[in-house]
């Protein structure tokens, strides 16, 4: 994940809270951003899962308008002890609405080669 200046937002911006309804991310998961985020924008996130575990994440804008957004989530361990690596997901849809913006993850990108 990039931090600071890049497409993830300003260096001093506080992460936007993002609450997942499950203990992990998966294709089609609903991830409503708070109502203060009324339109899609690149930003640093604090992703909180249903088991209370938090990890840094980022919503990254596409390089070209015809490309998908990207959701990059940091490595973390679930409350039950399952280790999950850092992962990036293509975002199939970013819906602006009255109740906030809702990115939905699609396919995960393959992990980087070691």
MODELLER restraints for C-alpha pairs under 7 A, 6 or more apart:
rsr = mdl.restraints
at = mdl.atoms
rsr.add(forms.Gaussian(group=physical.xy_distance, feature=features.Distance(at['CA:1:A'], at['CA:72:A']), mean=6.25, stdev=0.5))
rsr.add(forms.Gaussian(group=physical.xy_distance, feature=features.Distance(at['CA:2:A'], at['CA:8:A']), mean=6.68, stdev=0.5))
rsr.add(forms.Gaussian(group=physical.xy_distance, feature=features.Distance(at['CA:4:A'], at['CA:10:A']), mean=5.54, stdev=0.5))
rsr.add(forms.Gaussian(group=physical.xy_distance, feature=features.Distance(at['CA:4:A'], at['CA:11:A']), mean=4.02, stdev=0.5))
rsr.add(forms.Gaussian(group=physical.xy_distance, feature=features.Distance(at['CA:5:A'], at['CA:11:A']), mean=5.76, stdev=0.5))
rsr.add(forms.Gaussian(group=physical.xy_distance, feature=features.Distance(at['CA:7:A'], at['CA:42:A']), mean=6.01, stdev=0.5))
rsr.add(forms.Gaussian(group=physical.xy_distance, feature=features.Distance(at['CA:7:A'], at['CA:60:A']), mean=5.83, stdev=0.5))
rsr.add(forms.Gaussian(group=physical.xy_distance, feature=features.Distance(at['CA:7:A'], at['CA:61:A']), mean=6.53, stdev=0.5))
rsr.add(forms.Gaussian(group=physical.xy_distance, feature=features.Distance(at['CA:8:A'], at['CA:42:A']), mean=5.12, stdev=0.5))
rsr.add(forms.Gaussian(group=physical.xy_distance, feature=features.Distance(at['CA:8:A'], at['CA:43:A']), mean=4.63, stdev=0.5))
rsr.add(forms.Gaussian(group=physical.xy_distance, feature=features.Distance(at['CA:8:A'], at['CA:44:A']), mean=5.56, stdev=0.5))
rsr.add(forms.Gaussian(group=physical.xy_distance, feature=features.Distance(at['CA:8:A'], at['CA:58:A']), mean=6.07, stdev=0.5))
rsr.add(forms.Gaussian(group=physical.xy_distance, feature=features.Distance(at['CA:8:A'], at['CA:59:A']), mean=6.55, stdev=0.5))
rsr.add(forms.Gaussian(group=physical.xy_distance, feature=features.Distance(at['CA:8:A'], at['CA:60:A']), mean=5.69, stdev=0.5))
rsr.add(forms.Gaussian(group=physical.xy_distance, feature=features.Distance(at['CA:9:A'], at['CA:42:A']), mean=5.95, stdev=0.5))
rsr.add(forms.Gaussian(group=physical.xy_distance, feature=features.Distance(at['CA:9:A'], at['CA:43:A']), mean=4.83, stdev=0.5))
rsr.add(forms.Gaussian(group=physical.xy_distance, feature=features.Distance(at['CA:9:A'], at['CA:44:A']), mean=6.33, stdev=0.5))
rsr.add(forms.Gaussian(group=physical.xy_distance, feature=features.Distance(at['CA:15:A'], at['CA:44:A']), mean=4.74, stdev=0.5))
rsr.add(forms.Gaussian(group=physical.xy_distance, feature=features.Distance(at['CA:15:A'], at['CA:45:A']), mean=4.47, stdev=0.5))
rsr.add(forms.Gaussian(group=physical.xy_distance, feature=features.Distance(at['CA:15:A'], at['CA:46:A']), mean=5.56, stdev=0.5))
rsr.add(forms.Gaussian(group=physical.xy_distance, feature=features.Distance(at['CA:16:A'], at['CA:44:A']), mean=6.21, stdev=0.5))
rsr.add(forms.Gaussian(group=physical.xy_distance, feature=features.Distance(at['CA:16:A'], at['CA:45:A']), mean=4.54, stdev=0.5))
rsr.add(forms.Gaussian(group=physical.xy_distance, feature=features.Distance(at['CA:16:A'], at['CA:46:A']), mean=5.93, stdev=0.5))
rsr.add(forms.Gaussian(group=physical.xy_distance, feature=features.Distance(at['CA:17:A'], at['CA:33:A']), mean=6.82, stdev=0.5))
rsr.add(forms.Gaussian(group=physical.xy_distance, feature=features.Distance(at['CA:17:A'], at['CA:45:A']), mean=5.70, stdev=0.5))
rsr.add(forms.Gaussian(group=physical.xy_distance, feature=features.Distance(at['CA:17:A'], at['CA:46:A']), mean=4.84, stdev=0.5))
rsr.add(forms.Gaussian(group=physical.xy_distance, feature=features.Distance(at['CA:17:A'], at['CA:47:A']), mean=6.20, stdev=0.5))
rsr.add(forms.Gaussian(group=physical.xy_distance, feature=features.Distance(at['CA:18:A'], at['CA:31:A']), mean=6.51, stdev=0.5))
rsr.add(forms.Gaussian(group=physical.xy_distance, feature=features.Distance(at['CA:18:A'], at['CA:32:A']), mean=6.54, stdev=0.5))
rsr.add(forms.Gaussian(group=physical.xy_distance, feature=features.Distance(at['CA:18:A'], at['CA:33:A']), mean=5.27, stdev=0.5))
rsr.add(forms.Gaussian(group=physical.xy_distance, feature=features.Distance(at['CA:18:A'], at['CA:45:A']), mean=6.36, stdev=0.5))
rsr.add(forms.Gaussian(group=physical.xy_distance, feature=features.Distance(at['CA:18:A'], at['CA:46:A']), mean=5.90, stdev=0.5))
rsr.add(forms.Gaussian(group=physical.xy_distance, feature=features.Distance(at['CA:18:A'], at['CA:47:A']), mean=4.79, stdev=0.5))
rsr.add(forms.Gaussian(group=physical.xy_distance, feature=features.Distance(at['CA:18:A'], at['CA:48:A']), mean=6.16, stdev=0.5))
rsr.add(forms.Gaussian(group=physical.xy_distance, feature=features.Distance(at['CA:19:A'], at['CA:31:A']), mean=6.15, stdev=0.5))
rsr.add(forms.Gaussian(group=physical.xy_distance, feature=features.Distance(at['CA:19:A'], at['CA:32:A']), mean=6.78, stdev=0.5))
rsr.add(forms.Gaussian(group=physical.xy_distance, feature=features.Distance(at['CA:19:A'], at['CA:47:A']), mean=5.84, stdev=0.5))
rsr.add(forms.Gaussian(group=physical.xy_distance, feature=features.Distance(at['CA:19:A'], at['CA:48:A']), mean=4.83, stdev=0.5))
rsr.add(forms.Gaussian(group=physical.xy_distance, feature=features.Distance(at['CA:19:A'], at['CA:49:A']), mean=6.02, stdev=0.5))
rsr.add(forms.Gaussian(group=physical.xy_distance, feature=features.Distance(at['CA:20:A'], at['CA:30:A']), mean=6.86, stdev=0.5))
rsr.add(forms.Gaussian(group=physical.xy_distance, feature=features.Distance(at['CA:20:A'], at['CA:31:A']), mean=5.38, stdev=0.5))
rsr.add(forms.Gaussian(group=physical.xy_distance, feature=features.Distance(at['CA:20:A'], at['CA:48:A']), mean=6.07, stdev=0.5))
rsr.add(forms.Gaussian(group=physical.xy_distance, feature=features.Distance(at['CA:20:A'], at['CA:49:A']), mean=4.87, stdev=0.5))
rsr.add(forms.Gaussian(group=physical.xy_distance, feature=features.Distance(at['CA:20:A'], at['CA:50:A']), mean=6.17, stdev=0.5))
rsr.add(forms.Gaussian(group=physical.xy_distance, feature=features.Distance(at['CA:21:A'], at['CA:49:A']), mean=6.43, stdev=0.5))
rsr.add(forms.Gaussian(group=physical.xy_distance, feature=features.Distance(at['CA:21:A'], at['CA:50:A']), mean=5.30, stdev=0.5))
rsr.add(forms.Gaussian(group=physical.xy_distance, feature=features.Distance(at['CA:22:A'], at['CA:49:A']), mean=5.78, stdev=0.5))
rsr.add(forms.Gaussian(group=physical.xy_distance, feature=features.Distance(at['CA:22:A'], at['CA:50:A']), mean=4.92, stdev=0.5))
rsr.add(forms.Gaussian(group=physical.xy_distance, feature=features.Distance(at['CA:23:A'], at['CA:49:A']), mean=5.00, stdev=0.5))
rsr.add(forms.Gaussian(group=physical.xy_distance, feature=features.Distance(at['CA:23:A'], at['CA:50:A']), mean=5.26, stdev=0.5))
rsr.add(forms.Gaussian(group=physical.xy_distance, feature=features.Distance(at['CA:23:A'], at['CA:51:A']), mean=5.78, stdev=0.5))
rsr.add(forms.Gaussian(group=physical.xy_distance, feature=features.Distance(at['CA:23:A'], at['CA:78:A']), mean=6.62, stdev=0.5))
rsr.add(forms.Gaussian(group=physical.xy_distance, feature=features.Distance(at['CA:24:A'], at['CA:49:A']), mean=6.70, stdev=0.5))
rsr.add(forms.Gaussian(group=physical.xy_distance, feature=features.Distance(at['CA:26:A'], at['CA:105:A']), mean=6.77, stdev=0.5))
rsr.add(forms.Gaussian(group=physical.xy_distance, feature=features.Distance(at['CA:27:A'], at['CA:105:A']), mean=5.21, stdev=0.5))
rsr.add(forms.Gaussian(group=physical.xy_distance, feature=features.Distance(at['CA:27:A'], at['CA:106:A']), mean=4.57, stdev=0.5))
rsr.add(forms.Gaussian(group=physical.xy_distance, feature=features.Distance(at['CA:27:A'], at['CA:107:A']), mean=6.08, stdev=0.5))
rsr.add(forms.Gaussian(group=physical.xy_distance, feature=features.Distance(at['CA:28:A'], at['CA:104:A']), mean=5.41, stdev=0.5))
rsr.add(forms.Gaussian(group=physical.xy_distance, feature=features.Distance(at['CA:28:A'], at['CA:105:A']), mean=5.51, stdev=0.5))
rsr.add(forms.Gaussian(group=physical.xy_distance, feature=features.Distance(at['CA:28:A'], at['CA:106:A']), mean=5.99, stdev=0.5))
rsr.add(forms.Gaussian(group=physical.xy_distance, feature=features.Distance(at['CA:29:A'], at['CA:104:A']), mean=5.77, stdev=0.5))
rsr.add(forms.Gaussian(group=physical.xy_distance, feature=features.Distance(at['CA:29:A'], at['CA:105:A']), mean=6.28, stdev=0.5))
rsr.add(forms.Gaussian(group=physical.xy_distance, feature=features.Distance(at['CA:30:A'], at['CA:102:A']), mean=6.87, stdev=0.5))
rsr.add(forms.Gaussian(group=physical.xy_distance, feature=features.Distance(at['CA:30:A'], at['CA:104:A']), mean=5.69, stdev=0.5))
rsr.add(forms.Gaussian(group=physical.xy_distance, feature=features.Distance(at['CA:31:A'], at['CA:102:A']), mean=5.52, stdev=0.5))
rsr.add(forms.Gaussian(group=physical.xy_distance, feature=features.Distance(at['CA:31:A'], at['CA:103:A']), mean=5.84, stdev=0.5))
rsr.add(forms.Gaussian(group=physical.xy_distance, feature=features.Distance(at['CA:31:A'], at['CA:104:A']), mean=6.30, stdev=0.5))
rsr.add(forms.Gaussian(group=physical.xy_distance, feature=features.Distance(at['CA:32:A'], at['CA:100:A']), mean=6.64, stdev=0.5))
rsr.add(forms.Gaussian(group=physical.xy_distance, feature=features.Distance(at['CA:32:A'], at['CA:101:A']), mean=5.99, stdev=0.5))
rsr.add(forms.Gaussian(group=physical.xy_distance, feature=features.Distance(at['CA:32:A'], at['CA:102:A']), mean=4.37, stdev=0.5))
rsr.add(forms.Gaussian(group=physical.xy_distance, feature=features.Distance(at['CA:32:A'], at['CA:103:A']), mean=6.89, stdev=0.5))
rsr.add(forms.Gaussian(group=physical.xy_distance, feature=features.Distance(at['CA:33:A'], at['CA:100:A']), mean=5.58, stdev=0.5))
rsr.add(forms.Gaussian(group=physical.xy_distance, feature=features.Distance(at['CA:33:A'], at['CA:101:A']), mean=5.25, stdev=0.5))
rsr.add(forms.Gaussian(group=physical.xy_distance, feature=features.Distance(at['CA:33:A'], at['CA:102:A']), mean=5.82, stdev=0.5))
rsr.add(forms.Gaussian(group=physical.xy_distance, feature=features.Distance(at['CA:34:A'], at['CA:100:A']), mean=5.26, stdev=0.5))
rsr.add(forms.Gaussian(group=physical.xy_distance, feature=features.Distance(at['CA:35:A'], at['CA:98:A']), mean=6.97, stdev=0.5))
rsr.add(forms.Gaussian(group=physical.xy_distance, feature=features.Distance(at['CA:35:A'], at['CA:99:A']), mean=4.89, stdev=0.5))
rsr.add(forms.Gaussian(group=physical.xy_distance, feature=features.Distance(at['CA:35:A'], at['CA:100:A']), mean=3.81, stdev=0.5))
rsr.add(forms.Gaussian(group=physical.xy_distance, feature=features.Distance(at['CA:36:A'], at['CA:100:A']), mean=6.46, stdev=0.5))
rsr.add(forms.Gaussian(group=physical.xy_distance, feature=features.Distance(at['CA:37:A'], at['CA:100:A']), mean=5.37, stdev=0.5))
rsr.add(forms.Gaussian(group=physical.xy_distance, feature=features.Distance(at['CA:37:A'], at['CA:101:A']), mean=5.94, stdev=0.5))
rsr.add(forms.Gaussian(group=physical.xy_distance, feature=features.Distance(at['CA:38:A'], at['CA:96:A']), mean=5.80, stdev=0.5))
rsr.add(forms.Gaussian(group=physical.xy_distance, feature=features.Distance(at['CA:38:A'], at['CA:97:A']), mean=6.28, stdev=0.5))
rsr.add(forms.Gaussian(group=physical.xy_distance, feature=features.Distance(at['CA:38:A'], at['CA:98:A']), mean=6.83, stdev=0.5))
rsr.add(forms.Gaussian(group=physical.xy_distance, feature=features.Distance(at['CA:38:A'], at['CA:100:A']), mean=4.88, stdev=0.5))
rsr.add(forms.Gaussian(group=physical.xy_distance, feature=features.Distance(at['CA:38:A'], at['CA:101:A']), mean=5.64, stdev=0.5))
rsr.add(forms.Gaussian(group=physical.xy_distance, feature=features.Distance(at['CA:39:A'], at['CA:96:A']), mean=4.95, stdev=0.5))
rsr.add(forms.Gaussian(group=physical.xy_distance, feature=features.Distance(at['CA:39:A'], at['CA:101:A']), mean=5.93, stdev=0.5))
rsr.add(forms.Gaussian(group=physical.xy_distance, feature=features.Distance(at['CA:40:A'], at['CA:94:A']), mean=6.53, stdev=0.5))
rsr.add(forms.Gaussian(group=physical.xy_distance, feature=features.Distance(at['CA:40:A'], at['CA:96:A']), mean=6.42, stdev=0.5))
rsr.add(forms.Gaussian(group=physical.xy_distance, feature=features.Distance(at['CA:40:A'], at['CA:101:A']), mean=6.26, stdev=0.5))
rsr.add(forms.Gaussian(group=physical.xy_distance, feature=features.Distance(at['CA:41:A'], at['CA:61:A']), mean=6.94, stdev=0.5))
rsr.add(forms.Gaussian(group=physical.xy_distance, feature=features.Distance(at['CA:42:A'], at['CA:59:A']), mean=5.14, stdev=0.5))
rsr.add(forms.Gaussian(group=physical.xy_distance, feature=features.Distance(at['CA:42:A'], at['CA:60:A']), mean=4.83, stdev=0.5))
rsr.add(forms.Gaussian(group=physical.xy_distance, feature=features.Distance(at['CA:42:A'], at['CA:61:A']), mean=5.39, stdev=0.5))
rsr.add(forms.Gaussian(group=physical.xy_distance, feature=features.Distance(at['CA:43:A'], at['CA:58:A']), mean=5.79, stdev=0.5))
rsr.add(forms.Gaussian(group=physical.xy_distance, feature=features.Distance(at['CA:43:A'], at['CA:59:A']), mean=5.38, stdev=0.5))
rsr.add(forms.Gaussian(group=physical.xy_distance, feature=features.Distance(at['CA:43:A'], at['CA:60:A']), mean=6.83, stdev=0.5))
rsr.add(forms.Gaussian(group=physical.xy_distance, feature=features.Distance(at['CA:44:A'], at['CA:57:A']), mean=6.12, stdev=0.5))
rsr.add(forms.Gaussian(group=physical.xy_distance, feature=features.Distance(at['CA:44:A'], at['CA:58:A']), mean=4.50, stdev=0.5))
rsr.add(forms.Gaussian(group=physical.xy_distance, feature=features.Distance(at['CA:44:A'], at['CA:59:A']), mean=6.51, stdev=0.5))
rsr.add(forms.Gaussian(group=physical.xy_distance, feature=features.Distance(at['CA:45:A'], at['CA:56:A']), mean=5.91, stdev=0.5))
rsr.add(forms.Gaussian(group=physical.xy_distance, feature=features.Distance(at['CA:45:A'], at['CA:57:A']), mean=4.83, stdev=0.5))
rsr.add(forms.Gaussian(group=physical.xy_distance, feature=features.Distance(at['CA:45:A'], at['CA:58:A']), mean=5.17, stdev=0.5))
rsr.add(forms.Gaussian(group=physical.xy_distance, feature=features.Distance(at['CA:46:A'], at['CA:54:A']), mean=6.57, stdev=0.5))
rsr.add(forms.Gaussian(group=physical.xy_distance, feature=features.Distance(at['CA:46:A'], at['CA:55:A']), mean=5.92, stdev=0.5))
rsr.add(forms.Gaussian(group=physical.xy_distance, feature=features.Distance(at['CA:46:A'], at['CA:56:A']), mean=4.79, stdev=0.5))
rsr.add(forms.Gaussian(group=physical.xy_distance, feature=features.Distance(at['CA:46:A'], at['CA:57:A']), mean=5.88, stdev=0.5))
rsr.add(forms.Gaussian(group=physical.xy_distance, feature=features.Distance(at['CA:47:A'], at['CA:54:A']), mean=5.47, stdev=0.5))
rsr.add(forms.Gaussian(group=physical.xy_distance, feature=features.Distance(at['CA:47:A'], at['CA:55:A']), mean=5.34, stdev=0.5))
rsr.add(forms.Gaussian(group=physical.xy_distance, feature=features.Distance(at['CA:47:A'], at['CA:56:A']), mean=5.99, stdev=0.5))
rsr.add(forms.Gaussian(group=physical.xy_distance, feature=features.Distance(at['CA:47:A'], at['CA:57:A']), mean=6.10, stdev=0.5))
rsr.add(forms.Gaussian(group=physical.xy_distance, feature=features.Distance(at['CA:48:A'], at['CA:54:A']), mean=4.34, stdev=0.5))
rsr.add(forms.Gaussian(group=physical.xy_distance, feature=features.Distance(at['CA:48:A'], at['CA:55:A']), mean=6.65, stdev=0.5))
rsr.add(forms.Gaussian(group=physical.xy_distance, feature=features.Distance(at['CA:51:A'], at['CA:79:A']), mean=5.99, stdev=0.5))
rsr.add(forms.Gaussian(group=physical.xy_distance, feature=features.Distance(at['CA:53:A'], at['CA:78:A']), mean=6.29, stdev=0.5))
rsr.add(forms.Gaussian(group=physical.xy_distance, feature=features.Distance(at['CA:53:A'], at['CA:79:A']), mean=6.46, stdev=0.5))
rsr.add(forms.Gaussian(group=physical.xy_distance, feature=features.Distance(at['CA:55:A'], at['CA:74:A']), mean=5.64, stdev=0.5))
rsr.add(forms.Gaussian(group=physical.xy_distance, feature=features.Distance(at['CA:55:A'], at['CA:76:A']), mean=6.30, stdev=0.5))
rsr.add(forms.Gaussian(group=physical.xy_distance, feature=features.Distance(at['CA:56:A'], at['CA:73:A']), mean=6.27, stdev=0.5))
rsr.add(forms.Gaussian(group=physical.xy_distance, feature=features.Distance(at['CA:56:A'], at['CA:74:A']), mean=5.44, stdev=0.5))
rsr.add(forms.Gaussian(group=physical.xy_distance, feature=features.Distance(at['CA:57:A'], at['CA:72:A']), mean=5.35, stdev=0.5))
rsr.add(forms.Gaussian(group=physical.xy_distance, feature=features.Distance(at['CA:57:A'], at['CA:73:A']), mean=4.21, stdev=0.5))
rsr.add(forms.Gaussian(group=physical.xy_distance, feature=features.Distance(at['CA:57:A'], at['CA:74:A']), mean=5.73, stdev=0.5))
rsr.add(forms.Gaussian(group=physical.xy_distance, feature=features.Distance(at['CA:58:A'], at['CA:71:A']), mean=5.75, stdev=0.5))
rsr.add(forms.Gaussian(group=physical.xy_distance, feature=features.Distance(at['CA:58:A'], at['CA:72:A']), mean=5.20, stdev=0.5))
rsr.add(forms.Gaussian(group=physical.xy_distance, feature=features.Distance(at['CA:58:A'], at['CA:73:A']), mean=6.62, stdev=0.5))
rsr.add(forms.Gaussian(group=physical.xy_distance, feature=features.Distance(at['CA:59:A'], at['CA:70:A']), mean=5.87, stdev=0.5))
rsr.add(forms.Gaussian(group=physical.xy_distance, feature=features.Distance(at['CA:59:A'], at['CA:71:A']), mean=4.75, stdev=0.5))
rsr.add(forms.Gaussian(group=physical.xy_distance, feature=features.Distance(at['CA:59:A'], at['CA:72:A']), mean=6.61, stdev=0.5))
rsr.add(forms.Gaussian(group=physical.xy_distance, feature=features.Distance(at['CA:60:A'], at['CA:69:A']), mean=5.80, stdev=0.5))
rsr.add(forms.Gaussian(group=physical.xy_distance, feature=features.Distance(at['CA:60:A'], at['CA:70:A']), mean=5.03, stdev=0.5))
rsr.add(forms.Gaussian(group=physical.xy_distance, feature=features.Distance(at['CA:60:A'], at['CA:71:A']), mean=6.28, stdev=0.5))
rsr.add(forms.Gaussian(group=physical.xy_distance, feature=features.Distance(at['CA:61:A'], at['CA:69:A']), mean=5.00, stdev=0.5))
rsr.add(forms.Gaussian(group=physical.xy_distance, feature=features.Distance(at['CA:61:A'], at['CA:70:A']), mean=6.64, stdev=0.5))
rsr.add(forms.Gaussian(group=physical.xy_distance, feature=features.Distance(at['CA:62:A'], at['CA:68:A']), mean=5.66, stdev=0.5))
rsr.add(forms.Gaussian(group=physical.xy_distance, feature=features.Distance(at['CA:62:A'], at['CA:69:A']), mean=4.95, stdev=0.5))
rsr.add(forms.Gaussian(group=physical.xy_distance, feature=features.Distance(at['CA:68:A'], at['CA:90:A']), mean=6.21, stdev=0.5))
rsr.add(forms.Gaussian(group=physical.xy_distance, feature=features.Distance(at['CA:68:A'], at['CA:91:A']), mean=5.90, stdev=0.5))
rsr.add(forms.Gaussian(group=physical.xy_distance, feature=features.Distance(at['CA:68:A'], at['CA:92:A']), mean=6.74, stdev=0.5))
rsr.add(forms.Gaussian(group=physical.xy_distance, feature=features.Distance(at['CA:69:A'], at['CA:90:A']), mean=6.16, stdev=0.5))
rsr.add(forms.Gaussian(group=physical.xy_distance, feature=features.Distance(at['CA:69:A'], at['CA:91:A']), mean=5.15, stdev=0.5))
rsr.add(forms.Gaussian(group=physical.xy_distance, feature=features.Distance(at['CA:70:A'], at['CA:88:A']), mean=6.74, stdev=0.5))
rsr.add(forms.Gaussian(group=physical.xy_distance, feature=features.Distance(at['CA:70:A'], at['CA:89:A']), mean=5.72, stdev=0.5))
rsr.add(forms.Gaussian(group=physical.xy_distance, feature=features.Distance(at['CA:70:A'], at['CA:90:A']), mean=4.80, stdev=0.5))
rsr.add(forms.Gaussian(group=physical.xy_distance, feature=features.Distance(at['CA:70:A'], at['CA:91:A']), mean=5.41, stdev=0.5))
rsr.add(forms.Gaussian(group=physical.xy_distance, feature=features.Distance(at['CA:71:A'], at['CA:88:A']), mean=5.57, stdev=0.5))
rsr.add(forms.Gaussian(group=physical.xy_distance, feature=features.Distance(at['CA:71:A'], at['CA:89:A']), mean=5.10, stdev=0.5))
rsr.add(forms.Gaussian(group=physical.xy_distance, feature=features.Distance(at['CA:71:A'], at['CA:90:A']), mean=6.42, stdev=0.5))
rsr.add(forms.Gaussian(group=physical.xy_distance, feature=features.Distance(at['CA:71:A'], at['CA:91:A']), mean=6.47, stdev=0.5))
rsr.add(forms.Gaussian(group=physical.xy_distance, feature=features.Distance(at['CA:72:A'], at['CA:87:A']), mean=5.90, stdev=0.5))
rsr.add(forms.Gaussian(group=physical.xy_distance, feature=features.Distance(at['CA:72:A'], at['CA:88:A']), mean=4.15, stdev=0.5))
rsr.add(forms.Gaussian(group=physical.xy_distance, feature=features.Distance(at['CA:72:A'], at['CA:89:A']), mean=6.28, stdev=0.5))
rsr.add(forms.Gaussian(group=physical.xy_distance, feature=features.Distance(at['CA:73:A'], at['CA:86:A']), mean=5.63, stdev=0.5))
rsr.add(forms.Gaussian(group=physical.xy_distance, feature=features.Distance(at['CA:73:A'], at['CA:87:A']), mean=5.47, stdev=0.5))
rsr.add(forms.Gaussian(group=physical.xy_distance, feature=features.Distance(at['CA:73:A'], at['CA:88:A']), mean=6.16, stdev=0.5))
rsr.add(forms.Gaussian(group=physical.xy_distance, feature=features.Distance(at['CA:74:A'], at['CA:86:A']), mean=4.34, stdev=0.5))
rsr.add(forms.Gaussian(group=physical.xy_distance, feature=features.Distance(at['CA:74:A'], at['CA:87:A']), mean=6.66, stdev=0.5))
rsr.add(forms.Gaussian(group=physical.xy_distance, feature=features.Distance(at['CA:75:A'], at['CA:84:A']), mean=5.64, stdev=0.5))
rsr.add(forms.Gaussian(group=physical.xy_distance, feature=features.Distance(at['CA:75:A'], at['CA:85:A']), mean=4.31, stdev=0.5))
rsr.add(forms.Gaussian(group=physical.xy_distance, feature=features.Distance(at['CA:75:A'], at['CA:86:A']), mean=3.90, stdev=0.5))
rsr.add(forms.Gaussian(group=physical.xy_distance, feature=features.Distance(at['CA:76:A'], at['CA:83:A']), mean=6.05, stdev=0.5))
rsr.add(forms.Gaussian(group=physical.xy_distance, feature=features.Distance(at['CA:76:A'], at['CA:84:A']), mean=5.43, stdev=0.5))
rsr.add(forms.Gaussian(group=physical.xy_distance, feature=features.Distance(at['CA:76:A'], at['CA:85:A']), mean=6.57, stdev=0.5))
rsr.add(forms.Gaussian(group=physical.xy_distance, feature=features.Distance(at['CA:77:A'], at['CA:83:A']), mean=4.29, stdev=0.5))
rsr.add(forms.Gaussian(group=physical.xy_distance, feature=features.Distance(at['CA:77:A'], at['CA:84:A']), mean=5.80, stdev=0.5))
rsr.add(forms.Gaussian(group=physical.xy_distance, feature=features.Distance(at['CA:87:A'], at['CA:111:A']), mean=6.70, stdev=0.5))
rsr.add(forms.Gaussian(group=physical.xy_distance, feature=features.Distance(at['CA:88:A'], at['CA:108:A']), mean=5.83, stdev=0.5))
rsr.add(forms.Gaussian(group=physical.xy_distance, feature=features.Distance(at['CA:88:A'], at['CA:109:A']), mean=5.57, stdev=0.5))
rsr.add(forms.Gaussian(group=physical.xy_distance, feature=features.Distance(at['CA:89:A'], at['CA:105:A']), mean=5.75, stdev=0.5))
rsr.add(forms.Gaussian(group=physical.xy_distance, feature=features.Distance(at['CA:89:A'], at['CA:106:A']), mean=6.28, stdev=0.5))
rsr.add(forms.Gaussian(group=physical.xy_distance, feature=features.Distance(at['CA:89:A'], at['CA:107:A']), mean=5.81, stdev=0.5))
rsr.add(forms.Gaussian(group=physical.xy_distance, feature=features.Distance(at['CA:89:A'], at['CA:108:A']), mean=4.11, stdev=0.5))
rsr.add(forms.Gaussian(group=physical.xy_distance, feature=features.Distance(at['CA:89:A'], at['CA:109:A']), mean=5.59, stdev=0.5))
rsr.add(forms.Gaussian(group=physical.xy_distance, feature=features.Distance(at['CA:90:A'], at['CA:105:A']), mean=5.89, stdev=0.5))
rsr.add(forms.Gaussian(group=physical.xy_distance, feature=features.Distance(at['CA:90:A'], at['CA:106:A']), mean=5.29, stdev=0.5))
rsr.add(forms.Gaussian(group=physical.xy_distance, feature=features.Distance(at['CA:90:A'], at['CA:107:A']), mean=5.60, stdev=0.5))
rsr.add(forms.Gaussian(group=physical.xy_distance, feature=features.Distance(at['CA:90:A'], at['CA:108:A']), mean=6.11, stdev=0.5))
rsr.add(forms.Gaussian(group=physical.xy_distance, feature=features.Distance(at['CA:90:A'], at['CA:109:A']), mean=6.92, stdev=0.5))
rsr.add(forms.Gaussian(group=physical.xy_distance, feature=features.Distance(at['CA:91:A'], at['CA:103:A']), mean=6.42, stdev=0.5))
rsr.add(forms.Gaussian(group=physical.xy_distance, feature=features.Distance(at['CA:91:A'], at['CA:104:A']), mean=5.54, stdev=0.5))
rsr.add(forms.Gaussian(group=physical.xy_distance, feature=features.Distance(at['CA:91:A'], at['CA:105:A']), mean=4.40, stdev=0.5))
rsr.add(forms.Gaussian(group=physical.xy_distance, feature=features.Distance(at['CA:91:A'], at['CA:106:A']), mean=5.25, stdev=0.5))
rsr.add(forms.Gaussian(group=physical.xy_distance, feature=features.Distance(at['CA:92:A'], at['CA:104:A']), mean=5.86, stdev=0.5))
rsr.add(forms.Gaussian(group=physical.xy_distance, feature=features.Distance(at['CA:92:A'], at['CA:105:A']), mean=5.85, stdev=0.5))
rsr.add(forms.Gaussian(group=physical.xy_distance, feature=features.Distance(at['CA:92:A'], at['CA:106:A']), mean=5.03, stdev=0.5))
rsr.add(forms.Gaussian(group=physical.xy_distance, feature=features.Distance(at['CA:93:A'], at['CA:103:A']), mean=5.77, stdev=0.5))
rsr.add(forms.Gaussian(group=physical.xy_distance, feature=features.Distance(at['CA:93:A'], at['CA:104:A']), mean=5.44, stdev=0.5))
rsr.add(forms.Gaussian(group=physical.xy_distance, feature=features.Distance(at['CA:94:A'], at['CA:101:A']), mean=6.77, stdev=0.5))
rsr.add(forms.Gaussian(group=physical.xy_distance, feature=features.Distance(at['CA:94:A'], at['CA:102:A']), mean=5.56, stdev=0.5))
rsr.add(forms.Gaussian(group=physical.xy_distance, feature=features.Distance(at['CA:94:A'], at['CA:103:A']), mean=4.23, stdev=0.5))
rsr.add(forms.Gaussian(group=physical.xy_distance, feature=features.Distance(at['CA:94:A'], at['CA:104:A']), mean=6.44, stdev=0.5))
rsr.add(forms.Gaussian(group=physical.xy_distance, feature=features.Distance(at['CA:95:A'], at['CA:101:A']), mean=5.52, stdev=0.5))
rsr.add(forms.Gaussian(group=physical.xy_distance, feature=features.Distance(at['CA:95:A'], at['CA:102:A']), mean=5.17, stdev=0.5))
rsr.add(forms.Gaussian(group=physical.xy_distance, feature=features.Distance(at['CA:95:A'], at['CA:103:A']), mean=6.39, stdev=0.5))
rsr.add(forms.Gaussian(group=physical.xy_distance, feature=features.Distance(at['CA:96:A'], at['CA:102:A']), mean=6.58, stdev=0.5))
